[in-house]
């Protein structure tokens, strides 16, 4: 990493006892221009420009969250439009922004599978 890169880590609480969704840590780079071009791994796969195209936007199960197809990394993935917090400008509260959520645990979008990034404890 370069000098002075700043990160915000947020514990996202999801639905208690939900069979699929779990609490997770959001890891946000506030000034990614300070990261080295040699950044790789979980950060590097998103730090470098990702070419993608979203098309076939159509109503989803929730009328406020349309579904679509995203072409990325040689895959056509099902995505849903939703809201997320952006902490780059307001590191305390974040700002609501729209984003695309990739179905199927990010398969085809992230390198490897989601289980490659799951740890039993942050301090192991």
Buried (B, 14 or more C-beta within 10 A) or exposed (E): EEEEBEBBEBEEEEEEEEEEEEEEEEEBBEEBEEBEEEBEEBBBBBBEEEEBEBEEEEEBEEEEBBBBBBBBBEEEBBBBBBEBBEBBEEEEEBEEEEBBBBBEEBEBBBBEEEEEEEEEEEEE
